[in-house]
Amino acid sequence: MKHLSVLAVVLAMSVAGALEVGVASVDITPDTALFRVPMGGYGARMGRPATGAHDPLKAKVLYFRDGGTRMALITCDLRSSTPEFKGLIAKLCAELGLSAANIMIAASHTHDGPSMYPEKFWQMQFGKYDPAMLREMAEKTASAVREAAANAAPARVGEGSCPAEGMTRNRRWGYDQAAREAAGETPLTNPVLRVLRVDGMDGACRALLVNFASHPTILSDKNMLLSAEWPGVLQRELEAAFPGAVALYTNGAQGDQSPAGAEGADDFARIEDYGRKLAKLAAASADGIETVPDVAIACGHATPELPAPVFASASEEKYATYRAAALEALPRHAEIQLLAIGGTAWVGLPGEPVMAVGMEVRRRVMAAGYKDCVSVGLANDYIGYILNATEYAHGGYEVDSRSFYGPGLGDFIAGAAEKLAGEVNARPANN
């Protein structure tokens, strides 16, 4: 994946004035009859292309404008985004005053979306794609950004949260469990739905942005149909509950979080059940949110240089055959991004942070002056799983197969987020 070769921090602060917000949604489902569409998420598919689509994949846009500040949050039904995808969209939206610095692309992490990685390392796992597919998806997404900018209007914004007890489990608890118990550890989960509500000045709901940390992995590698998985159901049901509104979903610190409590006769029935349960909770939370006008916004962007790549000892043999391809493909810089909406920082992290890392990011960003912080995983790029030293020591799949920068990566990312938060300076947004 191509990256900026130097550390860069780009800052933008809002000025006094009425906040305007625009919203849009577009279908970006690739045509499997026209393109070869390999599916990202499960290496066990051996690069085989999708045979069709079960449900549509969407890109959704929240566009913010306040005086001199412009920023856009784009959510996509993808496993993860790539610098190429984001770069194409930014280029197509440059006339709006948008760039890589103030566009955040948040992937839902569905394991049933298209793989679009240009590097040999990732194509060995997920398969090759048609570049025309990527261009079409980027053009459609950029059109939605332009639509959102065009319909931007004065808005009222508010936020809320609610527990979703029993809806997640810590999928890493089984690794090294005896040692965990001896050390007094407990399975860490934080099943909380975060909801940002955007209303028009007439009080009608225009958008609901939901954050919830869990893997969309109810469908298995046996499924060969494109699907937005349970996040798609969640958004669809929220839009039905709030007619005329666009529902958007961002994942959180989901590296060790998996869905729990889904019921149904088959996997598709279970994604329906799980998505509907979450949508019911989110809708109840949204109903209780009080929105206010003139909320301050700010954004920041940094690309710190990552630690040197490190392969866990248990994966040395696994990576022996394609070590060179891995080293060539692995990013050398991390893209950390911050969108401040009121006193809350939505912090984009370029991979799969485990819950402990997400909590540490939140603690450090709040220490930098924000009232609250929401971790957005799978944002903009993919550097693998982001673990702290404690979790790294327990090994397991996330360490052995998808962790590339050693046991200190989690602390490094949290420190970079804290530094960026301090640079952005949240004080004007902390009303």
Secondary structure by P-SEA (a helix, b strand, c coil): ccccccbbbbbbbbcccbbbbbbbcccccccccccccccccccccccccccccccccbbbbbbbbcccbbbbbbbcccccccaaaaaaaaaaacccccccccbbbbbccccccccccccaaaaaccccccaaaaaaaaaaaaaaaaaaaaaccccccccccccccccccccccccaaaaaaaacccccccbbbbbbbbbcccccccbbbbbbbccccccccccccccccaaaaaaaaaaaacccbbbbbbbcccccbbbcccccccaaaaaaaaaaaaaaaaaaaaaacccccbbbbbbbbbbcccccccccccccccccccaaaaaaccccbbbbbbbbcccccbbbbcccccaaaaaaaaaaaaaacccbbbbbccccccccccccaaaaaacccccccccccccaaaaaaaaaaaaaaaaaccccccc
